[in-house]
Amino acid sequence: MLSDNEKPTCTRCEVGKLTPAKTTFARWYGPQFVVVPNFNMWRCNICRHTEYDPMSFHYLELMFGSTLNAPATGDTSIRRSFPDDLMLGANPNAMKS
């Protein structure tokens, strides 16, 4: 277990410490819906902000390619943290009208 001094500082509130946690990763990858149970993530102990574990996300990128979870707007940057509306793995393309 990491001591408080070894834990990364939260990138959102810059006060809290990120602690290891688990989640279910669920995203659309092209026409395929990908679900990974017990996916490693980090959660802030103050603001509850969550981020995927970079190494675990890297392994997914190796399997599925770097476009995994890329926004549909043409922006190729990969979102490593997730807002509440994406936590359930909703297809962002299906939400547009």
C-alpha positions in Angstrom: 0.0 0.0 0.0 1.3 3.5 -0.9 1.8 6.0 1.9 0.2 9.4 1.5 3.5 10.9 0.4 3.8 8.4 -2.4 0.3 8.8 -3.8 -0.1 11.1 -6.8 -1.8 14.5 -6.2 -5.3 14.9 -7.8 -5.0 16.8 -11.2 -8.5 18.4 -10.7 -8.5 19.8 -7.1 -4.7 19.7 -6.6 -5.3 19.0 -2.9 -6.4 15.4 -2.6 -4.4 12.2 -3.1 -5.3 9.6 -5.7 -5.9 6.2 -4.3 -6.1 2.9 -6.3 -9.6 1.6 -7.0 -11.4 -0.7 -9.5 -14.1 0.0 -12.1 -15.7 -1.6 -15.1 -14.3 -0.2 -18.3 -17.0 0.0 -20.9 -16.6 1.8 -24.2 -17.5 1.6 -27.9 -14.5 0.7 -30.2 -15.9 1.2 -33.7 -18.9 -1.1 -33.9 -17.7 -3.2 -31.1 -18.7 -2.6 -27.4 -15.7 -3.4 -25.1 -16.2 -4.3 -21.4 -13.3 -5.0 -19.1 -14.3 -5.8 -15.4 -12.0 -4.9 -12.5 -10.1 -2.2 -14.5 -7.6 -0.3 -12.4 -8.3 3.4 -11.8 -7.4 6.2 -9.4 -9.9 8.1 -7.2 -9.3 11.4 -5.4 -10.0 11.1 -1.7 -11.2 14.8 -1.6 -13.2 15.6 -4.8 -13.8 12.0 -5.9 -12.4 12.7 -9.4 -11.4 9.5 -11.2 -8.8 8.6 -13.7 -7.9 5.4 -15.5 -4.6 3.8 -14.5 -2.1 4.9 -17.2 -0.4 1.4 -17.4 -3.7 -0.4 -17.6 -5.0 2.0 -20.3 -1.7 1.5 -22.2 -2.4 -2.3 -22.3 -5.9 -1.6 -23.8 -4.3 0.7 -26.4 -1.9 -2.1 -27.4 -4.9 -4.5 -27.9 -7.4 -2.2 -29.5 -5.3 0.7 -31.0 -4.8 4.3 -29.9 -8.2 5.4 -31.1 -9.8 3.6 -28.2 -12.1 6.2 -26.5 -11.1 9.0 -28.9 -13.9 11.6 -29.2 -15.9 11.4 -32.5 -15.1 15.1 -33.3 -11.8 14.2 -34.9 -9.8 15.1 -31.8 -7.4 12.2 -31.4 -6.4 12.9 -27.8 -7.3 10.0 -25.5 -9.5 10.8 -22.5 -7.9 9.1 -19.5 -10.4 10.6 -17.0 -14.1 10.1 -17.4 -17.1 12.4 -16.5 -20.2 10.8 -15.1 -22.0 10.7 -18.4 -19.4 8.4 -19.8 -19.1 6.0 -16.9 -21.8 3.8 -18.1 -20.2 3.3 -21.5 -22.7 5.2 -23.5 -21.9 5.4 -27.2 -21.2 9.2 -27.7 -22.3 8.9 -31.4 -25.7 7.6 -30.4 -26.3 10.6 -28.1 -26.0 13.2 -30.9 -29.2 14.2 -32.7 
